[in-house]
Amino acid sequence: MSIANKVALVTGAGSGIGRATSLTLQKNGYSVVLAGRRADELEKTAQAATSGGGRMLPFAVDVGQPEAVQALFDKTAAEFGRLDLLFNNAGIGTPPVPMEDLSFEQWIAVVNVNLTGAFLCSQHAIRMMKNQHPHGGRIVNNGSISAHAPRPHSAPYTATKHAITGLTKSISLDCRQFDICCGQIDIGNAATEMTEKMKAGVLQANGSLAVEPRIDVQNVADAVLYMAGLPLTTNVLFMTVMANKMPFVGRG
């Protein structure tokens, strides 16, 4: 199947990594379903599309809500009839405070978006990919450096990213017989709204504050495009894309 006929769905497509990846996929011929909470930001992503590329379809959704995710995939099936790539990118964090000071509502909000959202979207994607012709497809999960080494005061985010690693392995195992590949991209310090504070200094394991380098989100988008472009006989199970000088190897 040519790239021009392929369909991708990107969550968190209204900003940052999700926007950059959506535009990169669209420029390279994919039709892209743009999923996210903020309809106005999804429209901005769609308006930035390259002339001559694939089609863009914005769809406002809370990925932590089962009924909303059902509607998202119903729309995808109705408009395109298939799905070749799901990029589970949507994610949020909490204020950097001690774990005991976080509310239950803050905890559950992160779990709903980062983990439950990825589970629900993957579940629907697997059903589509198993039943379409030709069958198969690829799921890419947005992990994090935190899936390997947490930052101080990041328990909800870190816990969900560790869980995403388990989800990635389970999908890869359970779905390979259906030619569905699942991989994870662990990102370190992409230049997004979430990492903006790093320019002024971010808390380190020893209690100090330090400015940390960041990378352009286009580098992440290009990595996702590479993973998506592989034949379904080949899978990148885990990839780390990070700022070379960030404190990760040897952190703490």
Secondary structure, DSSP 8 states (H G I E B T S, - for coil): --GGG-EEEEESTTSHHHHHHHHHHHHTT-EEEEEES-HHHHHHHHHT--TTS--EEEEE--TT-HHHHHHHHHHHHHHHS--SEEEE-------S--GGGS-HHHHHHHIIIIIIHHHHHHHHHHHHHHHSSS--EEEEEE--GGGTS--TT-HHHHHHHHHHHHHHHHHHHHHGGGTEEEEEEEEE-BSSGGGGGGGT-EE-TTS-EE----B-HHHHHHHHHHHHTS-TT----EEEEE-TTSS-TT--
